[in-house]
């Protein structure tokens, strides 16, 4: 079996798997929202709490994507 890079696998699953694509879109949206908070000249306590919440959601989406990638590779090897 040909070795596939992580980026190639992400690209393939983004195109072929609706659930993976939705997670990738959520992950990108969380990153955009986090960046917008970090770009503010003054960050309030509420902003900091929202940033932490978004970072947790972003990490959860990343973990789910990683699990889907592992499952895909495991089924390809079987």
C-alpha positions, 0 to 999 in steps of 0.5 A: 500500500502506498504511504499517504501524507497527513495533508493528502489524507486530510484533503481526500477526506475533506472532499469525500467525507461530509462529516470530516468536511463539517469538522474541518469547517468548524475547526477553521471557523474556531481558528478565525474567531480566536484570531479575531479575539487575539487581534483586538487592541484590548481583550476583556475578561469575557473575551478571554473566556470566549477564547478559551471556550473556542480553543477547547471546541477547536481542539475537540474538532481536531481530535475528532478529525484525527480519530476519523483519519486513524479509522480510515487508515486502519480500514485501509490496512485491513 
